[in-house]
């Protein structure tokens, strides 16, 4: 019988204590992963390509754990997450358009309610949008911002004149 110098456990075999060796191995692996992030990334990518069902299997078995981790990561890395989303939307405009169309078809009432709320909260922007839209129909192209401003001022003046008459 021998006693491990590190942990004080008694062991029968001659050599390294398995518990201490396991701990030392974990520490080394952690240190290596921190020092070699590119190699770790390559290994993970290679494994995912070779085992496409492995990732799905893990997700199915640990769905709640994965969702919780993802939510926590998003909250801690908000800017990074927004950047990735923005990049994806720029690279996949057709998919974005299709998803928007599908969402609109599946949730017409939600969209109408949201638009109504926006119009009520932003009456000036709504007036500007309608003015720009009318001008676009009249001249056949997108009107310059100066023209929209002038038209808005004219409409505002007309409104003031009506209130003064009454």
Secondary structure by P-SEA (a helix, b strand, c coil): cccccccccccccccccaaaaaaaaaaaaaaaaaacaaaaaaaaaaaaaaccaaaaaaaaacaaaaaaaaaaaaaacaaaaaaaaaaaaaacaaaaaaaaaaaaaacaaaaaaaaaaaaaacaaaaaaaaaaaaaaaaccccccaaaaaaaaaaaaaaaaaaaaac
